[in-house]
Amino acid sequence: PYVHMRVQRAPEKLDVRNAHRVEVSLIASIRGIMIADGQEQQLPSAAGTVVDISTSGCLLKLPEALDENITRLSLSLRFDVAEHNRTLHLDVDVCSHRESNDTPDSPVNHLYGVKFGELEDDKRLMLYCYVYEQIVHEVYDA
């Protein structure tokens, strides 16, 4: 198969509400952000897994529920893109929460749908490259 891709000289932001999500399994470090007395307070970090991702958000799986007052998270992801290991730090908004079991006998997981906030150009480019690389693998590895 032949894939032709054109690289833009300057990345541009494109908000797509229903962007294509790809299934992944990325270990993530999550830190809740709360506003108390007008001050932003970062809570202790927790580990979770990104189970799907798009250019506009992702689905996080956590073993424990977050405090219901947390509406914003600091998210750190490590992944390979273009054969280079990268770490991406993002601020995200919590959009949804639901509980789920992988199997009837497994413990309850907490699934959080999050939306990426404003991204600097280099972070946006890295995220887009990763997601589109996963889409190519999804199409050609199927």
QUIKA-V202799 format. One record per backbone hydrogen bond with DSSP energy under -1.0 kcal/mol. NH is the residue of the N-H (numbers start at 1). CO is the residue of the C=O. Records with the same first field share a line. If there is no record, write none. Layout:
# QUIKA-V202799
NH: CO / CO
This chain:
# QUIKA-V202799
19: 16
22: 53
24: 51
26: 50
28: 48
29: 76
30: 46
31: 74
33: 72
34: 41
36: 39
39: 36
41: 34
43: 32
46: 30
48: 28
49: 61
50: 26
51: 59
53: 22
54: 57
58: 114
59: 52
60: 112
61: 49
62: 110
70: 67
73: 92
74: 31
75: 90
76: 29
77: 88
79: 86
81: 84
84: 81
86: 79
88: 77
90: 75
92: 73
93: 115
94: 71
95: 113
96: 113
98: 111
100: 109
106: 103
109: 100
110: 62
111: 98
112: 60
113: 96
114: 58
115: 93
116: 56
117: 91
124: 120
125: 121
126: 122
127: 123
128: 124
129: 125
130: 126
131: 127
132: 128
133: 129
134: 130
135: 131
136: 132
137: 133
138: 134
139: 135
140: 136
141: 137
